Amino acid sequence: MAAWIDRTERLHDFDHLPGRLVGLDTEFMRTDSFAPKLALIQIEIDSRIALIDPIADIDMSVLARRLGDPNTISIMHSASEDLDALSSLLPNSLGTLFDTQIAAAFCGLGAGLGYQKLVLIVCGVDLPKGETRSDWLQRPLTPSQLEYAAQDVIHLPVLHADLSARLSSRGFADWHAEDCARMLARARHREPDLQPQTAYRGAAEWTREQQARLRRVLIWRDATARRIDKPRPWILDDPRILDLAANPPANANELAERGRGLRALRGTERAELLEVLRSPLSAEELDFESIPAAADGEERRVIRALKEIVTTRAGELDLPEGLLCSRRHLESLYLSRQWPAALEGWRKPLLHDALMNRLSEL
């Protein structure tokens, strides 16, 4: 039976439980906000389960201190979005993470496995999926929601024990730990992208000024979405960003007409956007990373050749190709001719020389 915790004193009861392992999951909603709205925290400690209500007036410092302790191992499945949801509670993220989805990939069980599938493989339990899209901000939660939430952590200790043994036997425990630590580092240092225009390769043929204006608008949209806590497309969707950056409106009336239907582009934000679009570009703003041209036949040929090296090495290691090196990182390597930061660590000695030598030959 899971304990429902909506008072600080009840949370203190769980803090006194022994053990370094904590099963951890969250439920959150992200439909009308920039940041995910944390709706529930599920923990498992020493075979006891708690469902913690973050909407209630609870002092979470005890939980934050325990989860942030480097000696505490938080067992989570596909933790990236949960870490985002927990960021206000855990500004320094977790102490130590054991991600079961990453572990399953290293163990040869499959890349990107969902929690239900992994529990079925390892535990032989077929979990219900009916509450996946529930309204987790409603109160009270239904019995079905409470049961679903508890199931999300009850199997984590068994998964941890099984996957830890498999990682050790395959010799990948250190690599898994490194990838989990890398995920925590990203969670601690989530910074806005200062070169967001590079993702819009369809604008590669634009003038320098148009590209700079596109970058300026994208940075403004991100900062505004964070400030007013609304999804980016509510402020300005991608098609209109491209339209406005390429051909700025002459005045406020034209901007209002071209921005019709955008739910968060109102009043102050619309006036700000007009200034962003119309004001002259500085010399500093014109010094930016150009948008790479859309992939042509030559780029695709080189990427295929590099991918063959990854495929061969992944086969030798019995690891998923995407875990070893994604296509996105090969594209980054091709465009910049610089070793991607994401491929540092255990991947570098496996791939660096072969990929860089092949790249220099092509």
Stockholm file with secondary structure:
# STOCKHOLM 1.0

chainA/1-362         MAAWIDRTERLHDFDHLPGRLVGLDTEFMRTDSFAPKLALIQIEIDSRIALIDPIADIDMSVLARRLGDPNTISIMHSASEDLDALSSLLPNSLGTLFDTQIAAAFCGLGAGLGYQKLVLIVCGVDLPKGETRSDWLQRPLTPSQLEYAAQDVIHLPVLHADLSARLSSRGFADWHAEDCARMLARARHREPDLQPQTAYRGAAEWTREQQARLRRVLIWRDATARRIDKPRPWILDDPRILDLAANPPANANELAERGRGLRALRGTERAELLEVLRSPLSAEELDFESIPAAADGEERRVIRALKEIVTTRAGELDLPEGLLCSRRHLESLYLSRQWPAALEGWRKPLLHDALMNRLSEL
#=GR chainA/1-362 SS CCEEECSHHHHHHHHTCCCSEEEEEEEEECSSCSSCEEEEEEEEETTEEEEECTTSCCCTHHHHHHHHSTTCEEEESSCHHHHHHTTTTCTTCCSEEEEHHHHHHHTTSCTTCCHHHHHHHHHCCCCCCTTTTCCTTSSSCCHHHHHHHHHHHHTHHHHHHHHHHHHHHHTCHHHHHHHHHHHHHHHHTCCCCSCGGGGCGGGTTSCHHHHHHHHHHHHHHHHHHHHHTCCHHHHCCHHHHHHHHHSCCSSHHHHHHHTTTCTTCCHHHHHHHHHHHHSCCCTTTTSSCCCCCCCCHHHHHHHHHHHHHHHHHHHHHTCCHHHHCCHHHHHHHHHHCSCCGGGCGGGHHHHHHHHHHHHHHC
#=GC SS_cons         CCEEECSHHHHHHHHTCCCSEEEEEEEEECSSCSSCEEEEEEEEETTEEEEECTTSCCCTHHHHHHHHSTTCEEEESSCHHHHHHTTTTCTTCCSEEEEHHHHHHHTTSCTTCCHHHHHHHHHCCCCCCTTTTCCTTSSSCCHHHHHHHHHHHHTHHHHHHHHHHHHHHHTCHHHHHHHHHHHHHHHHTCCCCSCGGGGCGGGTTSCHHHHHHHHHHHHHHHHHHHHHTCCHHHHCCHHHHHHHHHSCCSSHHHHHHHTTTCTTCCHHHHHHHHHHHHSCCCTTTTSSCCCCCCCCHHHHHHHHHHHHHHHHHHHHHTCCHHHHCCHHHHHHHHHHCSCCGGGCGGGHHHHHHHHHHHHHHC
//
